[in-house]
Amino acid sequence: MITHGEDGFLEAVGDIPAHAARVVELLTDDDLHYRMSRAGRWNASERFCSDKIIPQYEKYYEDVVAAG
């Protein structure tokens, strides 16, 4: 769901210093913040738009029911 460095950051669970460093990076680098916010918004609207996702779920459920 997240591409590290493109539309978000992935750090180890519980690695608070790494998470904090990423937040500081986003707050202090306007270009990075702009690029990531645009990429995140695009990914959310393209990959998780209900108009696109619901038909995929419906097709999946139809396939499951048909397979019996």
C-alpha positions in Angstrom: 0.0 0.0 0.0 2.9 2.3 0.6 6.0 2.6 -1.6 8.8 3.6 0.7 10.2 7.0 -0.1 7.6 7.6 -2.8 4.2 8.0 -1.0 5.2 7.3 2.5 7.9 5.7 4.7 8.2 2.2 6.1 10.1 1.8 9.3 10.3 -1.0 11.8 7.4 -1.3 14.3 8.5 0.4 17.5 11.5 2.2 16.0 10.4 5.6 17.4 13.6 7.4 16.5 13.3 6.4 12.9 9.6 7.5 12.8 10.5 10.8 14.4 13.3 11.4 12.0 10.9 10.8 9.1 8.4 13.3 10.5 11.1 15.9 10.9 12.3 15.2 7.4 8.8 15.8 6.0 8.3 18.9 8.1 11.6 20.5 7.0 11.9 19.5 3.4 9.1 21.3 1.5 9.9 19.5 -1.8 9.8 16.1 -0.2 6.5 16.9 1.5 5.0 18.2 -1.7 6.1 15.1 -3.7 4.9 12.6 -1.1 1.6 14.3 -0.5 0.9 14.4 -4.2 1.9 10.8 -4.6 -0.1 9.7 -1.6 -3.2 11.6 -2.8 -2.9 10.1 -6.3 -2.5 6.5 -4.9 -5.4 6.9 -2.6 -7.7 8.2 -5.3 -6.6 5.6 -7.9 -6.1 2.5 -5.8 -8.8 2.9 -3.2 -11.6 4.9 -4.9 -14.9 3.2 -4.1 -16.0 3.5 -7.8 -13.0 1.3 -8.7 -12.8 -1.0 -5.7 -16.4 -2.0 -5.2 -16.7 -3.6 -8.7 -13.6 -5.6 -8.0 -15.0 -6.9 -4.8 -18.3 -7.7 -6.5 -16.5 -9.6 -9.2 -14.5 -11.5 -6.6 -17.6 -12.5 -4.6 -19.4 -13.6 -7.8 -16.4 -15.8 -8.7 -16.4 -17.3 -5.3 -20.1 -18.0 -5.3 -19.9 -19.5 -8.9 -17.0 -21.7 -7.8 -19.3 -23.1 -5.1 
